[in-house]
């Protein structure tokens, strides 16, 4: 095995991707499995998407399995994480990638909608992180927790009010948890994507909004889902990113570096 291959190898590791049935979560699950990790694809309602992600991973020679979990429920997450450990004996990597958004104007936003977005995007990531961290501490092996943030966590974009707030909380939580669990050799970082719309979302973006996005993105394009693969494997690898914790890494085509 070459030095570079060994540096990024996840052989012998077990990864959990919460939200692995989605486009971005699925690509990150695929990347982790391709690097050698046995990969648990967590889904809430989209079993078809989760099954497809596992099929994709297996077609590439990787090992993966679906697990159902409600990101808003500590009991549900704990049960699914226990299933993973029962099957594969350990957990080394957690990716928190579930996400819901709403374009509801601020004055029309209901308490129910607010709670749903905050619960899934932020509370769910906290619950999963705490459960997995406890397992990692029990194992005595350390590990890597990777949270999915957003460029909107730092810049107040239109039409993503509650989502942006949840992701701003994600950034702060990432730093708190990194500080808390560093003595246990658990690294906690976040990836901050720019605009990575799935094909179905691109179709509903107006030409005006698309141009506004591109005008604020130095690379003048959307990100593609597989462009998150390198960042997630790097942060997951204890060899490649062993001294990286508490970081929020932009993968945004320069979006957050852009001013006038």
Residue frames relative to the residue before (quaternion, step in Angstrom):
aa qw qx qy qz dx dy dz
X 1.0000 0.0000 0.0000 0.0000 0.00 0.00 0.00
X 0.4203 -0.7169 0.4971 0.2497 3.58 -0.79 1.01
X 0.6778 -0.4914 0.3527 0.4179 3.57 -1.26 0.38
X 0.6871 0.4824 -0.2944 0.4567 3.60 0.84 -0.95
X 0.6372 0.5202 -0.3310 0.4623 3.59 0.96 -0.82
X 0.6702 0.4959 -0.2930 0.4680 3.56 0.94 -0.89
X 0.6083 0.5867 -0.3402 0.4123 3.55 1.06 -0.82
X 0.7950 0.2926 -0.1311 0.5149 3.57 0.95 -0.90
X 0.4335 0.7126 -0.4585 0.3068 3.59 1.23 0.11
X 0.1613 -0.7679 0.6140 0.0857 3.55 -1.11 0.82
X 0.2270 0.7968 -0.5252 0.1942 3.58 1.18 0.52
X 0.8058 0.2543 -0.2095 0.4920 3.57 -0.94 0.92
X 0.6095 0.5591 -0.3491 0.4404 3.59 1.28 -0.11
X 0.2409 -0.7335 0.6153 0.1593 3.53 -1.31 0.43
X 0.1041 -0.8116 0.5747 0.0092 3.55 -0.75 1.11
X 0.1678 -0.7391 0.6429 0.1110 3.53 -1.22 0.67
X 0.0737 -0.7732 0.6286 0.0409 3.57 -0.92 0.92
X 0.1876 -0.7672 0.6069 0.0883 3.56 -0.41 1.26
X 0.7553 0.2332 -0.2152 0.5734 3.56 -0.60 1.14
X 0.3408 0.7888 -0.4549 0.2339 3.56 1.22 0.44
X 0.5877 0.5767 -0.3826 0.4192 3.59 1.22 -0.10
X 0.5952 0.5829 -0.3608 0.4191 3.60 1.25 -0.23
X 0.7141 -0.4559 0.3123 0.4297 3.56 -1.30 0.16
X 0.7387 0.3979 -0.2420 0.4873 3.60 0.70 -1.04
X 0.6549 0.5071 -0.3123 0.4652 3.59 0.93 -0.89
X 0.6448 0.5369 -0.3146 0.4438 3.56 1.03 -0.79
X 0.6607 0.4967 -0.3082 0.4709 3.58 0.96 -0.82
X 0.6528 0.4960 -0.3216 0.4737 3.58 1.04 -0.70
X 0.6043 0.5323 -0.3500 0.4785 3.59 1.08 -0.66
X 0.6430 0.5291 -0.3065 0.4611 3.55 1.00 -0.88
X 0.6598 0.5128 -0.3040 0.4575 3.58 0.98 -0.87
X 0.6600 0.5085 -0.3066 0.4602 3.59 0.93 -0.89
X 0.6641 0.4939 -0.2992 0.4749 3.57 0.97 -0.86
X 0.6460 0.5216 -0.3211 0.4555 3.58 1.00 -0.78
X 0.6663 0.4779 -0.2942 0.4911 3.58 1.19 -0.54
X 0.6987 -0.5142 0.2479 0.4312 3.58 1.30 0.09
X 0.5640 0.6205 -0.3930 0.3775 3.61 1.21 -0.20
X 0.4079 -0.6153 0.6025 0.3033 3.53 -1.16 0.65
X 0.1326 -0.8617 0.4898 -0.0099 3.54 -0.56 1.19
X 0.2340 -0.7614 0.5960 0.1015 3.54 -0.82 1.12
X 0.1811 -0.7794 0.5950 0.0753 3.57 -0.68 1.14
X 0.1606 -0.8016 0.5728 0.0590 3.57 -0.36 1.28
X 0.0156 0.7809 -0.6241 0.0228 3.55 -1.03 0.85
X 0.3704 -0.7042 0.5544 0.2439 3.54 -1.25 0.43
X 0.8367 0.0090 0.0244 0.5471 3.59 0.53 -1.14
X 0.6845 0.5103 -0.2794 0.4393 3.57 1.16 -0.59
X 0.0565 -0.8331 0.5502 0.0068 3.60 0.44 1.21
X 0.6114 0.5636 -0.3527 0.4291 3.57 1.03 -0.77
X 0.6658 0.4944 -0.2998 0.4716 3.58 0.95 -0.87
X 0.6486 0.5156 -0.3148 0.4630 3.58 1.01 -0.82
X 0.6431 0.5159 -0.3191 0.4674 3.58 0.97 -0.86
X 0.6501 0.5161 -0.3193 0.4571 3.58 1.00 -0.80
X 0.6348 0.5216 -0.3347 0.4614 3.58 1.01 -0.76
X 0.6455 0.5052 -0.3214 0.4742 3.60 0.97 -0.83
X 0.6357 0.5225 -0.3279 0.4641 3.60 0.98 -0.82
X 0.6366 0.5242 -0.3263 0.4622 3.60 0.99 -0.82
X 0.6615 0.5106 -0.2995 0.4605 3.57 0.93 -0.94
X 0.6797 0.4921 -0.2932 0.4581 3.57 0.89 -0.93
X 0.6293 0.5380 -0.3377 0.4479 3.59 1.08 -0.66
X 0.6824 0.4476 -0.2687 0.5115 3.57 1.27 -0.47
X 0.6046 -0.5920 0.3421 0.4085 3.59 1.29 0.13
X 0.5276 0.6430 -0.4051 0.3795 3.58 1.26 0.19
X 0.4083 -0.6802 0.5536 0.2532 3.54 -1.38 0.14
X 0.1772 0.7858 -0.5714 0.1570 3.58 -0.73 1.05
X 0.0435 -0.7733 0.6319 0.0285 3.54 -1.30 0.41
X 0.4172 -0.6942 0.5254 0.2608 3.57 -1.14 0.62
X 0.0381 -0.7571 0.6519 0.0207 3.53 -1.25 0.65
X 0.3218 -0.7510 0.5413 0.1984 3.59 -0.87 0.90
X 0.1462 0.7764 -0.6011 0.1206 3.57 -0.93 0.92
X 0.3277 -0.7077 0.5941 0.1970 3.53 -1.11 0.81
X 0.3932 -0.7636 0.4631 0.2186 3.59 -0.42 1.22
X 0.6586 0.5140 -0.3137 0.4513 3.61 1.19 -0.39
X 0.7123 0.4479 -0.2316 0.4882 3.58 1.28 -0.29
X 0.4085 -0.7176 0.5119 0.2369 3.57 -0.69 1.11
X 0.6506 0.5220 -0.3228 0.4472 3.59 0.95 -0.83
X 0.6588 0.5121 -0.3036 0.4599 3.57 0.97 -0.88
X 0.6586 0.4995 -0.3036 0.4739 3.58 0.94 -0.89
X 0.6564 0.5160 -0.3170 0.4499 3.57 0.90 -0.90
X 0.6494 0.5198 -0.3205 0.4532 3.59 0.94 -0.87
X 0.6792 0.4844 -0.2958 0.4654 3.59 0.91 -0.87
X 0.6500 0.5062 -0.3160 0.4705 3.60 0.99 -0.81
X 0.6185 0.5280 -0.3353 0.4756 3.59 1.06 -0.71
X 0.6200 0.5403 -0.3331 0.4612 3.60 1.07 -0.75
X 0.6334 0.5305 -0.3269 0.4588 3.57 0.98 -0.85
X 0.6914 0.4731 -0.2793 0.4692 3.57 0.86 -0.96
X 0.6142 0.5354 -0.3464 0.4648 3.58 1.07 -0.67
X 0.7012 0.4675 -0.2691 0.4662 3.59 1.00 -0.80
X 0.8405 0.2012 -0.0563 0.5000 3.58 0.79 -1.03
X 0.5600 -0.6983 0.3323 0.2974 3.57 1.27 0.17
X 0.8110 0.0639 0.0037 0.5816 3.60 1.18 -0.24
X 0.1308 -0.7399 0.6381 0.1681 3.55 -1.37 -0.09
X 0.1346 -0.8266 0.5464 0.0131 3.56 -0.82 1.07
X 0.7918 0.1889 -0.0506 0.5787 3.55 1.14 -0.67
X 0.0241 -0.7697 0.6378 0.0150 3.56 -1.01 0.86
X 0.0764 -0.7579 0.6464 0.0445 3.55 -0.96 0.93
X 0.1864 -0.7733 0.6003 0.0828 3.57 -0.72 1.12
X 0.1335 0.8463 -0.4954 0.1434 3.56 -0.08 1.32
X 0.4177 0.6784 -0.5276 0.2948 3.66 1.02 0.36
X 0.0904 0.8162 -0.5674 0.0614 3.58 -1.06 0.54
X 0.0110 -0.7654 0.6434 0.0085 3.54 -1.05 0.85
X 0.1695 -0.7854 0.5928 0.0546 3.53 -1.13 0.75
X 0.0743 -0.7681 0.6312 0.0774 3.54 -1.33 0.17
X 0.2988 -0.7530 0.5597 0.1745 3.55 -1.06 0.77
X 0.3146 0.7767 -0.4954 0.2289 3.59 1.25 0.26
X 0.4779 -0.6625 0.4876 0.3082 3.63 -0.83 0.90
X 0.6601 -0.5536 0.3385 0.3784 3.56 -1.10 0.74
X 0.7168 0.4628 -0.2709 0.4458 3.61 0.82 -0.94
X 0.6958 0.4438 -0.2691 0.4964 3.60 1.25 -0.30
X 0.4729 0.7050 -0.4234 0.3163 3.58 1.29 -0.17
X 0.2787 -0.7641 0.5587 0.1623 3.58 -0.80 0.99
X 0.6254 -0.5315 0.4154 0.3922 3.52 -1.28 0.42
X 0.6201 0.5587 -0.3358 0.4365 3.58 1.03 -0.79
X 0.6802 0.4789 -0.2916 0.4722 3.59 0.92 -0.92
X 0.6055 0.5516 -0.3387 0.4630 3.58 1.02 -0.82
X 0.6947 0.4886 -0.2792 0.4481 3.58 0.77 -1.08
X 0.6327 0.5428 -0.3347 0.4394 3.60 0.95 -0.83
X 0.7014 0.4682 -0.2783 0.4598 3.59 0.80 -0.99
X 0.6720 0.4823 -0.3006 0.4748 3.59 0.89 -0.89
X 0.6555 0.5285 -0.3180 0.4358 3.59 0.94 -0.86
X 0.7141 0.4364 -0.2677 0.4775 3.60 0.84 -0.93
X 0.7500 0.4430 -0.2367 0.4303 3.57 0.72 -1.06
X 0.8122 0.2698 -0.1137 0.5045 3.58 0.91 -0.87
X 0.7039 0.4456 -0.2850 0.4740 3.59 0.68 -1.03
X 0.6458 0.5379 -0.3252 0.4335 3.58 0.94 -0.86
X 0.6515 0.5050 -0.3126 0.4720 3.58 1.02 -0.80
X 0.6290 0.5250 -0.3310 0.4682 3.58 1.04 -0.73
X 0.6726 0.5046 -0.3032 0.4485 3.58 0.84 -0.96
X 0.6726 0.4898 -0.3001 0.4666 3.58 0.85 -0.96
X 0.6433 0.5305 -0.3219 0.4485 3.59 0.99 -0.85
X 0.6814 0.4963 -0.2967 0.4487 3.57 0.87 -0.93
X 0.6486 0.5097 -0.3197 0.4662 3.59 0.97 -0.83
X 0.6923 0.4713 -0.2784 0.4702 3.59 0.86 -0.98
X 0.6266 0.5365 -0.3467 0.4465 3.60 0.96 -0.79
X 0.6292 0.5317 -0.3340 0.4582 3.60 1.00 -0.79
X 0.6475 0.5047 -0.3120 0.4782 3.58 1.04 -0.79
X 0.6535 0.5161 -0.3123 0.4573 3.59 0.97 -0.86
X 0.6413 0.5115 -0.3167 0.4763 3.58 1.03 -0.81
X 0.6404 0.5237 -0.3125 0.4669 3.57 1.01 -0.84
X 0.6617 0.5021 -0.2964 0.4714 3.58 1.03 -0.82
X 0.3013 -0.7698 0.4977 0.2627 3.55 1.13 -0.77
X 0.5504 0.6539 -0.3575 0.3765 3.56 1.27 0.33
X 0.3983 -0.6760 0.5126 0.3487 3.59 1.16 -0.45
X 0.0217 0.8071 -0.5900 0.0037 3.54 -1.25 -0.29
X 0.4189 -0.6890 0.5387 0.2441 3.52 -1.36 -0.12
X 0.0949 -0.7584 0.6438 0.0367 3.55 -0.96 1.01
X 0.0812 -0.8075 0.5840 -0.0181 3.54 -0.77 1.12
X 0.1528 -0.8049 0.5712 0.0489 3.56 -0.61 1.17
X 0.3440 -0.7253 0.5566 0.2138 3.55 -1.09 0.71
X 0.1223 -0.7848 0.6069 0.0270 3.54 -0.53 1.24
X 0.3146 -0.7229 0.5718 0.2268 3.58 -1.14 -0.62
X 0.5858 -0.5665 0.4448 0.3715 3.56 -1.18 0.57
X 0.6187 0.5579 -0.3443 0.4329 3.59 1.14 -0.54
X 0.5203 0.6371 -0.4196 0.3838 3.60 1.25 -0.12
X 0.7510 0.3623 -0.1967 0.5157 3.58 1.19 -0.47
X 0.7539 0.2765 -0.1517 0.5763 3.56 1.19 -0.56
X 0.3757 -0.7568 0.4818 0.2323 3.65 -0.61 1.03
X 0.0958 -0.8227 0.5602 0.0133 3.55 0.05 1.33
X 0.5391 -0.6021 0.4725 0.3516 3.55 -1.22 0.43
X 0.8450 0.2639 -0.1910 0.4240 3.53 -1.34 0.52
X 0.7185 0.3761 -0.2611 0.5237 3.63 1.19 0.29
X 0.0854 0.8676 -0.4876 0.0471 3.59 1.08 0.74
X 0.7672 0.3611 -0.2167 0.4838 3.60 0.46 -1.17
X 0.5983 0.5642 -0.3463 0.4514 3.57 1.04 -0.76
X 0.6703 0.5078 -0.2960 0.4530 3.59 0.87 -0.97
X 0.6449 0.5148 -0.3161 0.4682 3.57 1.00 -0.83
X 0.6456 0.5162 -0.3255 0.4591 3.59 0.96 -0.82
X 0.6945 0.4677 -0.2787 0.4704 3.58 1.00 -0.78
X 0.5772 0.5384 -0.3771 0.4845 3.61 1.16 -0.48
X 0.6341 0.5127 -0.3123 0.4874 3.56 1.06 -0.78
X 0.6069 0.5628 -0.3404 0.4462 3.57 1.08 -0.75
X 0.6452 0.5213 -0.3287 0.4515 3.61 0.93 -0.85
X 0.6860 0.4773 -0.2845 0.4698 3.57 0.87 -0.96
X 0.6378 0.5259 -0.3216 0.4618 3.57 0.99 -0.83
X 0.6107 0.5655 -0.3425 0.4358 3.57 0.99 -0.83
X 0.6920 0.4705 -0.2775 0.4719 3.58 0.90 -0.92
X 0.6270 0.5316 -0.3354 0.4602 3.59 1.01 -0.77
X 0.7041 0.4658 -0.2730 0.4612 3.58 0.82 -1.02
X 0.5952 0.5571 -0.3603 0.4533 3.59 1.10 -0.66
X 0.6691 0.4919 -0.2882 0.4767 3.55 0.97 -0.88
X 0.6640 0.5354 -0.2984 0.4282 3.57 0.94 -0.93
X 0.8206 0.3044 -0.1169 0.4692 3.56 0.83 -1.03
X 0.3641 0.7426 -0.4897 0.2759 3.60 1.21 0.13
X 0.6458 0.5200 -0.3495 0.4364 3.68 0.90 -0.72
X 0.6838 0.4540 -0.2749 0.5007 3.58 1.24 -0.41
X 0.4666 -0.6982 0.4171 0.3477 3.58 1.35 0.20
X 0.4502 0.6217 -0.4904 0.4127 3.55 1.07 0.84
X 0.1835 -0.7895 0.5804 0.0786 3.55 -0.60 1.17
X 0.0863 -0.7899 0.6069 0.0186 3.57 -0.96 0.92
X 0.0922 0.7931 -0.5896 0.1216 3.55 -0.63 1.17
X 0.2555 -0.7504 0.5834 0.1764 3.57 -1.28 0.19
X 0.2775 -0.6950 0.6359 0.1888 3.52 -1.25 0.61
X 0.1661 -0.8002 0.5737 0.0551 3.57 -0.84 1.01
X 0.1300 -0.8250 0.5456 0.0690 3.61 0.05 1.24
X 0.4128 -0.6314 0.5865 0.2949 3.48 -1.34 0.39
X 0.7817 -0.2781 0.2146 0.5153 3.60 -0.90 -0.87
X 0.0639 0.7778 -0.6144 0.1163 3.53 -0.55 1.30
X 0.0684 0.8407 -0.5363 0.0313 3.64 0.66 0.94
X 0.4439 -0.6479 0.5476 0.2888 3.55 -1.09 0.77
X 0.7065 -0.4800 0.3013 0.4238 3.55 -1.22 0.42
X 0.6656 0.5090 -0.3204 0.4419 3.59 0.91 -0.86
X 0.6577 0.4951 -0.3104 0.4754 3.60 1.12 -0.63
X 0.6087 0.5666 -0.3568 0.4256 3.58 1.03 -0.71
X 0.6355 0.5668 -0.3274 0.4094 3.55 1.05 -0.78
X 0.7345 0.4076 -0.2410 0.4861 3.59 1.11 -0.59
X 0.5034 0.6214 -0.4403 0.4082 3.59 1.28 0.05
X 0.4009 -0.7111 0.5186 0.2543 3.57 -0.77 0.99
X 0.6245 -0.5356 0.4047 0.3992 3.56 -1.21 0.45
X 0.6212 0.5539 -0.3374 0.4399 3.58 1.07 -0.76
X 0.6869 0.4649 -0.2877 0.4789 3.60 0.91 -0.91
X 0.6097 0.5507 -0.3465 0.4526 3.56 1.04 -0.76
X 0.6805 0.4776 -0.2914 0.4732 3.59 0.87 -0.89
X 0.6135 0.5407 -0.3452 0.4606 3.57 1.07 -0.70
X 0.6442 0.5135 -0.3081 0.4758 3.57 1.01 -0.86
X 0.6998 0.4743 -0.2779 0.4562 3.57 0.80 -1.01
X 0.6304 0.5359 -0.3385 0.4482 3.59 1.05 -0.69
X 0.7214 0.3981 -0.2372 0.5146 3.58 1.18 -0.51
X 0.6512 0.4587 -0.3082 0.5201 3.58 1.31 0.11
X 0.4113 -0.7481 0.4544 0.2545 3.62 -0.33 1.18
X 0.6891 0.4697 -0.2930 0.4676 3.63 1.04 -0.64
X 0.3615 -0.8058 0.4242 0.2001 3.58 1.38 0.07
X 0.7132 0.3617 -0.2850 0.5285 3.60 0.95 0.81
X 0.5692 -0.5401 0.4809 0.3912 3.52 -1.38 0.05
X 0.4802 -0.6053 0.5311 0.3478 3.54 -1.31 0.25
X 0.3312 -0.7027 0.5894 0.2217 3.55 -1.24 0.52
X 0.6388 -0.5898 0.3308 0.3669 3.58 -0.97 0.88
X 0.6934 0.4827 -0.3016 0.4419 3.61 0.91 -0.81
X 0.5503 0.6053 -0.4040 0.4092 3.61 1.26 -0.07
X 0.5845 0.5316 -0.3797 0.4813 3.58 1.30 0.13
X 0.4781 0.7197 -0.4128 0.2881 3.58 1.26 -0.34
X 0.6770 0.5082 -0.3039 0.4371 3.57 0.84 -0.94
X 0.6642 0.5112 -0.3062 0.4513 3.57 0.94 -0.89
X 0.6967 0.4760 -0.2988 0.4459 3.59 0.86 -0.88
X 0.6497 0.4930 -0.3264 0.4778 3.62 1.00 -0.72
X 0.6192 0.5421 -0.3364 0.4577 3.60 1.01 -0.78
X 0.7181 0.4399 -0.2611 0.4718 3.59 0.81 -0.98
X 0.6391 0.5284 -0.3274 0.4528 3.59 1.14 -0.56
X 0.6657 0.5331 -0.3052 0.4236 3.58 1.07 -0.72
X 0.3735 -0.7402 0.5156 0.2163 3.56 -0.72 1.08
X 0.6331 0.5152 -0.3359 0.4700 3.60 1.23 -0.33
X 0.7332 0.4551 -0.2466 0.4409 3.57 0.85 -0.98
X 0.8139 0.1790 -0.0727 0.5479 3.62 1.04 -0.71
X 0.1554 0.8597 -0.4766 0.0979 3.57 1.11 0.69
X 0.7563 0.3337 -0.1998 0.5260 3.64 1.13 -0.49
X 0.5431 0.5962 -0.3958 0.4392 3.57 1.26 0.47
X 0.3005 0.7235 -0.5861 0.2067 3.56 -0.64 1.15
X 0.7772 0.3001 -0.2504 0.4932 3.55 -1.12 0.71
X 0.5306 0.6404 -0.3971 0.3882 3.58 1.24 0.34
X 0.1913 -0.7239 0.6497 0.1314 3.53 -1.24 0.63
X 0.1525 -0.8476 0.5079 0.0165 3.54 -0.22 1.37
X 0.2842 -0.7619 0.5503 0.1894 3.64 -0.55 1.07
X 0.0105 0.7232 -0.6905 -0.0008 3.53 -1.11 0.84
X 0.3375 0.8049 -0.3827 0.3028 3.51 0.60 1.23
X 0.5324 -0.6541 0.4071 0.3508 3.60 1.16 0.33
X 0.6785 -0.4944 0.2773 0.4672 3.56 1.27 0.42
X 0.3350 0.7927 -0.4682 0.2002 3.59 1.32 0.02
X 0.7470 0.4044 -0.2379 0.4710 3.61 0.77 -0.99
X 0.6245 0.5152 -0.3497 0.4715 3.61 1.26 -0.08
X 0.5829 0.6305 -0.3428 0.3810 3.57 1.29 -0.26
X 0.0122 -0.7564 0.6532 0.0317 3.56 -1.03 0.81
X 0.7351 -0.3534 0.2565 0.5187 3.61 -0.85 -0.83
